[in-house]
Amino acid sequence: MEKTNVMRLLDAAKIPYQPGSYEVDENDLSGSHAADLMGVEHDTMYKTLVLHNNKRGYLVCCIPVDEVLDLKKAAKAAGEKKVEMIHVKDMVTITGYIRGGCSPIGMKKKFPTFIEETAQLYDTITISAGQRGMQVTLSPNDLKDYVDGQFVPLI
């Protein structure tokens, strides 16, 4: 398996992780589908969402693949009145990642990152390794520490 930039960053930080991959289905880029293909519990597979606030600042939220982000909770976590999802067409420009391959690790810039608090219930969670079809499984605390994130209610 070829290493992604996310894997190289985790290696450099000496953070243990388990790489994983699955066959990409262009008709279904959902995290639920990826979890099924990898045989991973849906509650432990996290998707990465990028949002912006009125001040044109960006933030990152990681939530379980089957859940829906509560925008009010995300805004509260970020200390904002309102936040909204960025447009898919802006994803590469803002993060350096494409839809279906966005990771909270290794974005073009460091953005405030919030991880759904239920991640703390698990020894490991799975996130995108920065490419469609590639994932890494790691400790939620290692992820939080690496991205200077916070565990907060988001769903």
C-alpha positions as CSV (number, residue, x, y, z in Angstrom):
1,M,0.0,0.0,0.0
2,E,1.4,3.3,-1.0
3,K,1.6,5.9,1.8
4,T,-0.5,9.0,1.7
5,N,0.6,12.4,2.9
6,V,-1.5,11.8,6.0
7,M,0.4,8.6,6.8
8,R,3.7,10.3,6.3
9,L,2.7,13.1,8.7
10,L,1.5,10.5,11.3
11,D,4.8,8.6,10.8
12,A,6.8,11.8,11.3
13,A,4.9,12.5,14.5
14,K,5.4,8.9,15.7
15,I,1.6,8.4,16.0
16,P,0.6,4.8,15.7
17,Y,-2.1,4.0,13.1
18,Q,-3.4,1.2,11.0
19,P,-3.8,1.9,7.3
20,G,-6.8,0.5,5.4
21,S,-8.3,0.7,2.0
22,Y,-11.4,-0.2,0.0
23,E,-12.5,-0.2,-3.6
24,V,-13.9,3.3,-4.5
25,D,-17.4,3.4,-6.0
26,E,-17.8,6.7,-7.8
27,N,-21.6,6.3,-7.5
28,D,-21.4,6.1,-3.7
29,L,-18.8,8.2,-1.9
30,S,-20.5,8.0,1.4
31,G,-18.7,7.1,4.6
32,S,-21.3,4.5,5.4
33,H,-20.5,2.7,2.2
34,A,-16.7,2.9,2.9
35,A,-17.4,1.6,6.5
36,D,-19.3,-1.4,5.0
37,L,-16.6,-2.1,2.5
38,M,-13.9,-2.0,5.2
39,G,-16.0,-3.9,7.8
40,V,-15.7,-1.0,10.2
41,E,-18.4,-0.2,12.8
42,H,-20.2,2.9,11.5
43,D,-20.0,4.6,14.9
44,T,-16.2,4.5,14.7
45,M,-15.8,5.7,11.1
46,Y,-15.6,9.5,11.0
47,K,-16.2,11.9,8.1
48,T,-14.5,15.2,7.8
49,L,-16.7,18.3,7.2
50,V,-15.4,21.8,6.4
51,L,-17.4,24.8,7.3
52,H,-17.1,28.6,7.3
53,N,-18.4,31.4,9.4
54,N,-19.4,34.9,8.7
55,K,-15.9,36.2,9.2
56,R,-14.7,34.0,6.3
57,G,-12.9,31.8,8.7
58,Y,-12.9,28.0,8.3
59,L,-13.4,25.2,10.7
60,V,-13.3,21.4,10.5
61,C,-15.7,19.0,12.2
62,C,-15.3,15.2,12.4
63,I,-18.4,13.2,13.0
64,P,-19.5,9.5,12.7
65,V,-20.4,8.7,9.0
66,D,-24.1,8.0,9.7
67,E,-24.7,11.2,11.7
68,V,-25.8,14.7,10.6
69,L,-23.8,17.7,11.8
70,D,-25.8,20.0,14.0
71,L,-24.8,23.5,12.7
72,K,-25.9,25.2,15.9
73,K,-23.6,23.0,18.0
74,A,-20.8,23.5,15.5
75,A,-21.2,27.3,15.7
76,K,-21.3,27.2,19.5
77,A,-18.1,25.1,19.6
78,A,-16.4,27.6,17.3
79,G,-17.7,30.6,19.3
80,E,-19.7,31.8,16.3
81,K,-23.4,32.8,15.8
82,K,-23.7,30.9,12.5
83,V,-21.6,28.5,10.4
84,E,-22.4,26.7,7.1
85,M,-20.9,24.0,5.0
86,I,-18.4,25.1,2.3
87,H,-19.3,24.3,-1.3
88,V,-17.9,21.1,-2.7
89,K,-16.3,23.1,-5.6
90,D,-14.2,25.1,-3.0
91,M,-13.0,22.0,-1.1
92,V,-9.7,21.5,-3.0
93,T,-8.8,25.2,-2.9
94,I,-9.4,25.5,0.8
95,T,-8.2,22.1,2.1
96,G,-6.1,20.5,-0.7
97,Y,-8.4,17.5,-0.6
98,I,-11.2,16.3,-2.8
99,R,-14.7,15.2,-1.7
100,G,-14.5,11.7,-0.4
101,G,-10.9,12.0,0.5
102,C,-10.8,14.9,3.0
103,S,-8.8,14.3,6.1
104,P,-8.5,16.6,9.2
105,I,-4.8,15.9,9.0
106,G,-2.6,17.7,6.5
107,M,-4.9,20.3,5.1
108,K,-3.3,23.3,3.3
109,K,-3.7,25.4,6.5
110,K,-4.4,24.5,10.1
111,F,-8.1,25.2,10.9
112,P,-9.9,24.9,14.3
113,T,-10.9,21.3,14.5
114,F,-13.8,19.8,16.5
115,I,-14.4,16.1,17.0
116,E,-17.7,14.7,18.0
117,E,-17.3,13.9,21.7
118,T,-18.5,10.3,21.4
119,A,-15.1,9.5,19.7
120,Q,-13.8,9.3,23.2
121,L,-15.9,6.2,23.8
122,Y,-13.6,4.2,21.4
123,D,-10.0,3.0,21.6
124,T,-9.7,3.8,17.9
125,I,-11.6,5.7,15.2
126,T,-11.1,5.6,11.4
127,I,-10.7,8.7,9.3
128,S,-9.7,9.5,5.7
129,A,-6.1,9.1,4.9
130,G,-6.4,12.0,2.4
131,Q,-7.3,10.0,-0.7
132,R,-10.5,8.3,-1.8
133,G,-10.3,4.6,-0.8
134,M,-7.6,5.1,1.8
135,Q,-8.3,5.3,5.6
136,V,-6.3,5.3,8.8
137,T,-7.4,4.0,12.2
138,L,-5.9,5.7,15.2
139,S,-6.6,6.7,18.8
140,P,-9.1,9.6,19.0
141,N,-6.9,11.3,21.5
142,D,-3.9,11.1,19.2
143,L,-6.0,12.7,16.5
144,K,-7.2,15.4,18.8
145,D,-3.7,16.2,20.0
146,Y,-2.2,16.2,16.5
147,V,-4.7,18.6,15.0
148,D,-5.0,20.7,18.3
149,G,-8.7,19.7,18.3
150,Q,-11.4,19.6,20.9
151,F,-14.0,17.0,21.7
152,V,-17.4,18.6,21.6
153,P,-21.1,17.7,21.0
154,L,-21.7,18.1,17.3
155,I,-24.6,15.8,16.4
